[in-house]
Amino acid sequence: MNLESPKVSISKSPQEVFDFLTNVENFEQIMPESKQKFEKLAVDKFLFQLKGMPEIILKQKEEIAPSKVVLGAASDKLPFTLTANINENGGSTETQLIFDGDFNPMMAMMIKKPIQNFINSLAENLEKL
């Protein structure tokens, strides 16, 4: 299952956006309003829970400064990645979030809309930085 957020324009440099996204504590600032729990577990790992959803642990998997940050599920039960593609766009920075998960068709059908809403909300909140 592959989902994409809209591309958002952020009035910061690509390096500033990259630095923001590689500090896991900053994800609390861009979480949707439905966030019930957020906890930094390590320098590269955090736990969050949205209303009506289970707790999810995300871990930084890959960083390519200043153009890409990849987070992935720390558990093999729900294998997925969340990638932030960061590109300079004439004085501002264009960023898009891409969710890629390996789920059975029934699970994919159940979680597609909540995940799409989640990554759209993250992108909208990034745009407000």
Buried (B, 14 or more C-beta within 10 A) or exposed (E): BEBBBEBBEBEBBBBBBBBBBBEBEBBEEBBBEBBEEBEBEEEBBBBBBBEEBEEBBBBBBEBEEBBBBBBBBBEEEBEBBBBBBBBBEEEBBBBBBBBBBEBEEEEBEEBBEEBBBBBBBBBBBBBEB
